[in-house]
């Protein structure tokens, strides 16, 4: 139908219009709801004026033509980088969902080679070229159009289900997509069959990740296997020669950023197999991370792949689980792996550590802790613990945590602060920390005989561990385990810890609970760190280098305090009304320096101080609301983050317990 005569715009184009409007207004769920002329509440006044529709209609038709050409060229050339650049050059991000739909629908009607190419391309452009919400929308449109696709492609149900399963495995589509879309589809729709096939036929199978990734091997398999062979060769050569520059160059030359998780996976497995090469291989991965050659998502994905196959790996490497846990701890302590983003390494039930080993370790642990209280040297503690080879007996880490807090509770505020600082600097796996606190809670009744204030002190240690991101709020339920008696001292500790965390301005109060008497990992008190953060932000704002600013933030050595970077950056943006610092936050989030939890904390702290900020900047609330919506759009904040409830439950980056 001619637009000039009827002012007609297609449903897909209205969808694009609405999604763009939602993006402007900050509606992160906007792509789930679109203007529908058949809606009883529909009003013609909601439609966009004809002039605007003409322009959108023309741009959308132009995009569709170019998208088809780009897909055809990609299938012919197999050049993902050129394809990504061509998409960027179109400068039409609001139509990204259509490219996803077009790419997959064209691949569905071709050979396995093109299907594998389509899956690899989506992984490589996800987030950088096409917004995650556009990818989500593209898959939703494909599921909704399954009834039409099956007319031309008889095996639509199986092929589209495999594309969805592959997207989930590649972490470009959330698992929640399956249930959400199945509930939204009408009864009898082929899309429901697609969702069921993806969920039950592919994603529920044992070792499903490996199976799904190899399903479209075909003629593409040779290329993938070639890349894997090159990765193995460069790692073997590096392990022998130690030439890190050459290894980095080889990784660059592979030109497969979406496949870097395979480098991480093979390097870690090789480190488990060759103990002598462990140091070199970890150093290579650390350097690749620091130079942004391998991003945090690919690093986490590489470790996750190993965790998924750890049982099979244990057949060839008997102590594979312990070795992997040790490598995870080392990578996390060096700052290039976010251990909390990984699933737990499944340990089989083992016999308890022998009494003689426990007694010997307790004596050493007490000596290490007492020396630390005198010197404040965190690095020395780490070195001593590493020499004890705790990775071979994970239970000893929990024993060390119990001993540390027991000794601190019987001392002054200075030692209590130092114990909390050490706990946040050890980077022990969350399970070991949970086990340590569980032991403390279970023995709290006996401890109360010697330390009358055990409830207050132990509750504060628990709350501080949550504020410092050593534990997640949900771990408090795990520590309780439901086995505590209502009148037990341990139960009173948990109740008080939750009460402390739910209090107004709890984060700041808990951080200062012992007066900041201890020395942080770098020897600074809280106010010193705040001053350092303020200075580096001012230097960056006046023309400093982004990479240098990121390095300075990392060198603070306080990832649990990065919410202060977010808070000061937001205040600077609101006061000076310029966006340069926002780009620094963007870089920190994209490289994994600042986590979503710390982002939420930072935004929460600013929300708490808005009334005071409005005295100097009258429109501070309006500006902050706009920043919150922008943060939701780019994935810094969860869609549930609300200014209304921030003042209470979001100030620490978590909801009420």
N, C-alpha and C positions, 0 to 999 in steps of 0.2 A: 504494500500500500504506500502511496506517495505521501511523504510527510507534509509537503506544501499544501496538499488538498485536505488532508484529514488530521494533521497534527499527531500522527500515530507514532507510538514508540513501543517496541517489543517489551515483553516481560523481563527478558534478560537485561535489556538496557535500563529499565526501571530499577532492576536489581542493582545494577552498577551505580545508578544515580543515588539510590538509597544508601548503598554501602559507603559511597563517598561522603554523603551527608552525615552518616553515623561517625565516620572517621573524623570529620571536622568537629562534631560534638563530643567525641570521646566515648561513644557507645561501643564497647568492646564486643558486645553480643549482637550488634546491629545486623550482622549478616544472617541472623536466624529469622528476621522479621522483615517483610517487604510490603510495599503498597500493593493492595489487591483491589481492583475495581469491583470484584464480587463480594467484598467484605460489607456486611450490613452497616458498619460504621464508616464506610468509605465516603469521603467528600471530595468533590472535584477540585476544591480549593487546595487539596494536598498535592495536586499535580504541578509539575514544573511548567513554566510558561513555554509556549511553542518555540520561541527563539532559542531558548536554552536546549530544548529537546532536539532541535535541528542540529545544533552543534554536537551534542552528545551522540546522536544517531550517526553523524558523519564520522566522528572519531572512532566509534565502536566498529563500524563497517571497515574502516581503514585498519584497525587493530586486528580484526578477524582475518583479513586477507594476509597481512604481514605475518601473523602467527602461523598460519598454514604453510607459508613459504619457509619460515624459520625452521619448523618441524621437519619439512621435507629435506631441507639442506642439512640438518643435523643427522638425519638417518643416512644421508649420502656421504657425509664427511666424517661423522663420529668425532666432531670437535666441540667438546662441551664448553671450553673457554670462549671460543668465538660465539657460540650460541648464547652464552650468558651475556656477553658484551652487546650483542644485537638486541637482546631483550631490554637491557639497560638503556640503550640508545633510543628505544621507542618512547621512553619517559611517560608510560601510561600504567603505573603500578596498580590502579584501581581495577584494571581488567585482567590482573594476573590469574584469577580463577579460571578465566576462559582458556588461557594458555595451558593450564594443568588439564582441563577437560579435553582440549583438542589433542594434546600430546598423547594422553592415554587412550583416547578413543581411536586415534589413528594407529597407535601401536597394537591395539587389541586385534586389529584386522590384518596384522602382518606376522612375520616369523618371530621365533624366540629371540633372535639377535636384536630386533627392534624393541621388543618388550624389555629386554635387559638394558638396552641403551636408554629407554625412557625412564626406567627406575633409577639408573645411575645419574641421569641428568637432574631429576627432581631432587635427589640427595645433595647434589653439588650446588644447586641454585637456591635451595631452601634457606630462608632467612636473609641471605645476602642480596638476592635478586628479586625473589618473590616472597612477600610477607607470609608468615605462617597462617594467618587468617584467610588469606587468599587460597593457599593450598588446601586448607580445610574446606572452604567453600567449593573449590573445584571438585573434590571427591564427593561432596554432598550432592552436587549437580549430577555427577556420573551415576550415583546410586539412584537418584530420582528418575533418571532417564533410562534405567535398565530395561524397562518395558519396550522402549523404542529401539535401543541398541540391539536387542535380541532378534529383531526382525532381520537385520543384516549380518549379525554375528551370532550364530546359534549357540556358541559356547560362552556367551557373555557372563553367565552366572559364575562359572569357574574362573575365567580369566580376570574379571573385575575383582572377584574375591581375592585372588592372588595378588593383584596390584595393591589392594587395601592392606592385606597382611604384610606385604613387603614394605609398605609405607610405615606401618606400625613398628616393624623390626628395625627399620632405618631411622626411627625416632623423628619422623616428619609428620606423623599423624598420631594424636593421643589415643590410647586404647579406649577411652571413654566415648570416642566417636561411634563405636559399634552400637552400644546400647542407646545412645542419644538418637541416632538416626533410625534405628529399628523402631523405637517408640513413636517417632514422628511420621513414619510411612503408613499409608492406608493399608488395610487388610487386603491380602491377595497380590500386593505389588511384588514384582520380581526383585526389587531392591532388598526386600526382607530375606529372600533366598540367598542373595549375594552376601548379606551381613552374616547369616547363619553359616554359610560355607566358609567365610573368612575366619569366623570365630572357632567353629567346631572342627572344620576340616583342615585348617592350617595352623592357627595360633595355639591350639590346645595340644598339638602333637609333641612328643618328646623331641628335644633338640630341634625345635621348629625353626629357630633362627638360621641354622646352617642349611637345613633342608630348603627353606624358602629362598635363601640367597643363591642356591645352586639350581633352582628349578628351571631357570631359563638359560642354562649353560650354553647349549647349542654351539653355534659358530662363534658366539661371544666368549665362550669358556676359555678358548685359547688365549685371548687377550688378558682376561682376569688372571689366569694361571701364570701368564708371562709376568704380570706385575708382581704377583706373589713370589715368583722365582727371583725376580730382581731385588725384591725387598730382602729375601733370605740371603742372597749373595752379598748385598751391601752390608748387612749386619754381621755376617761371618767375617768379611774382610775387615770391617771396623774393629771387631773383637780381637783380631790378630794384630792389626797395625796401630790401632788407637788414634788414627788420623780423623779427628772430629770434623775438621773443615771439609774434607773430602766426602765424608758421610753426609753432611748437611747439603753439600752440592748435589750429591746423588739423589737425595730425597726431593730436592727442588726440581731436578731434571725429570723425575717421574711424572710431575704435573697431574697428580691425582689427589687433590686436597680432600675430596670426599671419601678417599680410601685410606687415609692416614691412620685410622684405627687399626688397620692390619699391621702397620709398622709398630705401633704400641704393643699390640698382641704378640707379635713374633719376638720383639725385643724382650718383653717380660718373660715369655716362655724360655727363651734362650738364657736369660739370667737365672732362671730356676734350674736349668739343666747344667749350666757352666758357672759355678760359684765364683771362679776367678774373674770372669768377665762381667760380673754383676755391677761393680762400680762404674766401669766404662759405659755400659748400656744405660744405666740410670742417668749418668751424666749427659749422655747424648739426648735422651728424652727431655731432660730438664732444660738443656740449651735450646732444643727445638721448640719447647713451650715458651721460654723467655723471649725468643726471637719471633714469636707468633707464627712460626712455620707450621706447627701442629696446634690446633685450637683446643680449648678445654673440653668441648663436646666430643671431639674425636679421641681424646685421651680417656675420658670416662667410658666411651663406647668400647675402646680396646680392652680395658680392664673388665668391663661387663661381659664381653665375649669369652674371656678366660673363665670368669666365674660360672658362666653357663655350661662350660665344658670341663669343669674342674674334676668331676667324678671320673671321666674318661682319662683325663690327664694323670690322675692319681695312679692309674694302672702302670704307667711308665715312670712316674716320679712319685715314689711312695709317700713322701712328706710334702706333696704339692700344695695342700691346703695351708699348712703352716708357713711354707715359703712365700706363697702368694700374699698371705696376711701380713707377713713381714715387709714385703715389697710395697704393699699399699701404705703401710705405716710410714715407711721411709719417704715415699713419694709425697705423702700428705705433709710430713714434717718439713720437707724441702719447699713446699708451697706450690707445686705444679700439678697436684691432683686434689680434687675436692672429694674426700672419702665419703662424706655424707650423701653424695649423689649415687653411690653404688649400692647394690643389694648386698646382703650379708653373705659371706663365704660359708657354705653349709658344712659344719663340722659334725663328724660322727661322734656318738657318745664314747668317751675314753675313760680309762681308769683314773682315779684321783691321783694327784701328785703325791709322791711318797712323803711321809712325815719328816724324814731326815732332810729332804730337799727344801721343804717349806721352812723348817727351823733355820737352816743355813741361810736361806734367802731373806727371812725376816731380820736376821742379825745384820746382814749386809745392807738391807733396805733402811734399817734404823740408822746405821752409820752414814749412809748416803744422804738421808734427809737431815740429820743433825748437822752435817757439814754444810749442806745447802742453806740452812737457817743462819749459819755463820757468814757464808760468803755471798749468797744470792746468785750463784753462778748456775744458770739453767743449762747452759751448754755442757758443763761438767757432769750434771745429773744425767743428761741424755747419753753422754759418752759412757758413763758407768753402767747405765742400764743396758746399753747396746752390747757391752762386753759380757753381760750376764746371759746373752742369747735368750731373751724372754720370748722370742717368737716361737721357739721350740716347745715352750710350756705356757700357753696363753693365760692359764689360771694365775700365774705369778703377777701379771699386770694388775689384776683385781686386788691381789694381796698388797701390792705396793700402794695402790690408791687408798685402801683402808688404813694402812699404816701411816701414810702421809697425813690424812685428816685426823686420825686419832692423836697423833703427836701434836698437831697444830691446835686442836681443841683444848689441849691441856697447857697452852702457852698464851702469849699476849696477842693483841690485835695485829702486830707487825708480822708474826709468823703465820697467822691465819690468812692475811692478805697474800703473803708469799706462797702459801700452799695453793691458793686459788689461781695465782699467776702461773705457778708450775703446772698445775693440772691443765690449764688452757694451752700450755706450750708443749706438752708431751705428745699430742696428736695420737693418743691411744684410740683404738677403734671404740665406737660407742658401746658395743656389747661388753667390752672389758670395763668401761666406766660404770655401766649399769650394774654389772656383777659386783664391782667394788662397793658401790653405794648400797646394793642389796645386802651385802655382808654387814655393812655398818648399821642399816635399819634393823636387821634381824638381831643384832647384838646390842641394840640401843638400851634395852632394859638393864643389861649388866653394866653397860657403860655409865648409866645414870647413877650407879652407886659410887663411882669415882669422880664423875663430872656432872654435878647437879644441873648445869645449864645445857645439857646435851641437846635438849629439844630445840632451844633457840639457835645454838651454834650449828648443829647438823642441818637444820632447816635452812639456815642462811647459806651453808655450803652448797646445798642442793639448788637453791634458787640462783645462786651465783653461777653455778655450772650451766644453768639454762640461759641466763643472760649472756654468758660468754660463748654460747653456741657449742659448748662441750657436750651438752645433752639437748635433746628436743623436748618440748613440753610433754609430749605423749609418753616419753620414757618414765615419767613419774608414775604413771599407771602400771608400767611394767615392773618398776622397782617395788611397788606395793604388792603386786601379784595376787591381790585378793585373799591372801592367806593370813594377814595380820588381824589380830583381835582388836575390836573397836577401842578397848581401853589400854592397849599396849603403847609403850613409849614410841615405838617405830611408827605407829599410825598417827600419833600426835605430831611427829616430825613432818610427815607427808602433808597433813592438813595445814600446818603452819607454813610450809614451803609454798603451797598453792595460794594461800592467803597473801603471802609476801609478793608473789608474782602478779596477783590480781589487783594489788593496791595501786592507787593513783601515783604516777611518776615512779613506779617501782624500779624501772631499769636504772635510773640515775641513783636512786637511794641504795640499791643493792650493790652497785659498783663502788659506792663510797662507804659501804657498811662497816669496813674496818679502818676507815680514815685514809685509805690509799697509802698506808705506811710501807707496804712492800715495794720492791722495785720490779717494774715490768721487764719483759724480755730484753729491752734495750736500756733499762735503768731509768726510765722516765716515769714520773707520776702522771696522773690523769691530766692535770692542768698543763704540764709540759707538752704532752702529746697533742692537746687541743691547740696550743700555740704553734707547734710544728705544722699541724694540718692547716691552720689559718695562713701561715706564712707561705706554704707551698701553693695554696690556692690563689693567693694574691699574686705570687710570682707567675703562675700560669695565666691568670686573668690579664696580666700586663704584657702578654706575648710569649710566655714560656712554651717549651716543647711538650707535646702530649706524651711521648714515650718517656721523657725524663720525669714528668709528673707521676706517671704510673709507676715508675721505678721507685720514686721517693715514697709513694704510698705503700708499696710492697715492703720496702726496707724499714718501715715503722715496726714491722713484725707483730702487728696486732690486728689480725683479720676480724676478731670479735668486736673491734672498736671502729670498724669501717663505716658504721652508721653515722659517726660524727663527721666523716668526709661528706656523706650525702647531705646531712643536716646543714653544714656550713655552706655547701655548694648551693643548695636551694635558697638559703637566706641571701646569699650573694646575688643570685639571679633575680630574686624579688626586689632587693634594694636597688640594684644597678640596672635592672631591666635590659640585660643583654645575655645572649645565649652561649657564649664561649665555654663557660664552665659546664654547661649541659653536655657539650661534646666530650668533655673529659669523663663525665659519668657514663656516657654511652660507651666509651672505649673501655673503661674499667669493668662494666657489666659484660660486654662482649668477650673480653679476655678472661673473665672469671675472677678478677681481682675482688670485685664487690658482688656478693651473692644477693639473691632475691630477698632472703631473710634480712640482710643488712639494709637493703633498699627500703623494705617495709618499716624497719626500725627508724631509719633516718627520716622518712616521710612522717612517721608517727610523732617523732620528737618535734618537728616543725609545726605539726597540727596542734600540739600541746601549747606551743609558744605563740600561736597566731594572734591572740588578743593583745599581747605585749608588742608584737611586731606591727600591728595595725596602728599603734600610737605614732610610729615613725613613717610607716608606709600605709596610707589610708586604704588602698585597694589590695592589700596583702592577701586577704581571703580570696578575692576573685582571681588573683594571679596564681595562688596556691592550688585552687580548684582546677585551673587550666593545666598546671603542671602535673597534677594527679592523673588527669585524663590522658595526657600525653604519655605518662609513664605506663599506664595500663595498655595503651596502644602498642607500645614497643616491648611489652612483656616484663617490665621491671616490677610491676605490682599485680597481684591477683585481682581478678574482676570483682571480688567480694570486698576489696578495700574500700571503706567508706569514711568520709570526713566526719560523719555523725558519731560513728562508734570508735573512731581513731583515738579520741580523747581518753578512752579507758582501756579497751582491750587490745588495741593495735600498737600501743606505744612501745611494746617490746617485740613487735614483729610476729605475735601469735594471738589467737583468740582466747577467750576465757577458757580456763581448764575445766 
